[in-house]
Amino acid sequence: MNRIYYSIREVTGKTGIEPQVLRYWEKEFPMLRPRRTQAGKRLYRERDIKIVLAIRRLRQDEKYTVKGARERLSEDPSLWRDLVVNAETAESRQPSGPDEVMKEMRGMLVELRRLVGGGG
């Protein structure tokens, strides 16, 4: 059974990206937003891991700068969106309550507005 959430250390193990780099990328890439516990610990979903892998590919394999990778992902959201859709489809999630669904939808709307309009 697939897990729903992964710690920052587990994401480091899966992606080879160090925790400090993951934290930095969260600030630089608006589409990378892991959830947080009440204590502030990061909880990464499969979608977040797929986004990290897309960023890693642009940065390491294609030699983009952080700014260039951010612009590339913003200009062509399909680079990460398709990975995320596939990850979310593959996840075996327990049904969420209506409040959680609404919260996720609001977050997606904010993310889309930011990508399309360049603002919040």
C-alpha positions as CSV (number, residue, x, y, z in Angstrom):
1,M,0.0,0.0,0.0
2,N,1.3,3.4,-0.9
3,R,1.8,5.9,1.9
4,I,0.0,9.2,1.9
5,Y,2.7,11.3,3.5
6,Y,6.5,11.2,3.7
7,S,8.9,13.1,6.0
8,I,11.6,15.4,4.6
9,R,14.2,12.7,5.3
10,E,12.3,10.1,3.4
11,V,12.0,12.5,0.4
12,T,15.7,13.1,0.6
13,G,16.2,9.3,0.4
14,K,13.8,9.0,-2.6
15,T,15.1,12.0,-4.6
16,G,18.7,12.5,-3.5
17,I,17.9,16.2,-2.7
18,E,19.2,17.4,0.7
19,P,16.7,18.8,3.2
20,Q,18.1,22.3,3.1
21,V,17.7,22.3,-0.7
22,L,14.1,21.1,-0.4
23,R,13.4,23.9,2.1
24,Y,15.0,26.4,-0.3
25,W,13.0,25.1,-3.3
26,E,9.8,25.5,-1.3
27,K,10.5,29.2,-1.2
28,E,11.4,29.4,-4.9
29,F,8.8,27.2,-6.6
30,P,5.2,28.1,-5.8
31,M,3.9,24.7,-6.9
32,L,6.0,22.9,-4.2
33,R,4.0,23.2,-1.0
34,P,4.1,20.2,1.3
35,R,1.6,20.1,4.1
36,R,2.6,20.9,7.7
37,T,1.7,19.3,11.0
38,Q,0.7,21.5,13.9
39,A,4.3,21.3,15.1
40,G,5.5,22.6,11.7
41,K,7.0,19.4,10.4
42,R,6.7,19.0,6.6
43,L,4.5,16.2,5.2
44,Y,5.2,15.5,1.5
45,R,2.7,13.8,-0.7
46,E,3.5,11.8,-3.9
47,R,2.6,14.9,-5.9
48,D,5.3,16.9,-4.0
49,I,7.9,14.2,-4.7
50,K,7.0,14.3,-8.4
51,I,7.5,18.1,-8.4
52,V,10.8,17.7,-6.7
53,L,11.9,15.2,-9.4
54,A,10.8,17.6,-12.1
55,I,12.8,20.4,-10.6
56,R,15.8,18.2,-10.1
57,R,15.6,17.1,-13.8
58,L,15.6,20.8,-14.9
59,R,18.4,21.8,-12.5
60,Q,20.7,18.8,-12.8
61,D,20.0,17.2,-16.1
62,E,19.1,20.2,-18.2
63,K,21.3,22.7,-16.3
64,Y,18.7,25.3,-15.6
65,T,19.3,28.0,-12.9
66,V,16.7,28.2,-10.1
67,K,15.2,31.2,-11.8
68,G,15.2,29.5,-15.2
69,A,13.6,26.3,-13.8
70,R,10.9,28.3,-12.0
71,E,10.1,30.2,-15.2
72,R,10.1,27.0,-17.3
73,L,7.7,25.3,-14.9
74,S,5.5,28.4,-14.8
75,E,5.5,28.8,-18.6
76,D,4.7,25.1,-19.1
77,P,2.9,23.7,-16.1
78,S,2.4,20.4,-18.0
79,L,6.0,19.6,-17.1
80,W,5.0,19.1,-13.5
81,R,1.2,18.9,-13.7
82,D,1.2,15.6,-15.6
83,L,3.6,14.1,-13.1
84,V,1.4,15.3,-10.3
85,V,-1.8,14.0,-11.9
86,N,-0.2,10.6,-12.4
87,A,1.1,10.5,-8.8
88,E,-2.3,11.5,-7.4
89,T,-4.1,8.9,-9.5
90,A,-1.6,6.2,-8.3
91,E,-2.0,7.2,-4.7
92,S,-4.4,5.0,-2.7
93,R,-5.8,7.7,-0.5
94,Q,-8.6,7.3,2.0
95,P,-11.6,9.5,1.2
96,S,-11.1,13.0,2.5
97,G,-13.8,15.0,4.3
98,P,-15.5,17.9,2.6
99,D,-13.5,20.5,4.6
100,E,-10.2,19.0,3.4
101,V,-11.4,18.8,-0.2
102,M,-12.4,22.5,-0.1
103,K,-9.0,23.4,1.4
104,E,-7.1,21.6,-1.3
105,M,-9.3,23.1,-4.0
106,R,-8.7,26.6,-2.6
107,G,-5.0,25.9,-2.6
108,M,-5.1,24.8,-6.2
109,L,-7.0,27.9,-7.2
110,V,-4.5,30.2,-5.5
111,E,-1.7,28.2,-7.3
112,L,-3.4,28.5,-10.7
113,R,-4.0,32.2,-10.2
114,R,-0.4,32.7,-9.3
115,L,0.8,30.8,-12.4
116,V,-1.6,32.4,-14.8
117,G,-1.7,35.9,-13.5
118,G,1.7,36.2,-11.9
119,G,0.1,37.3,-8.7
120,G,-1.9,36.0,-5.7
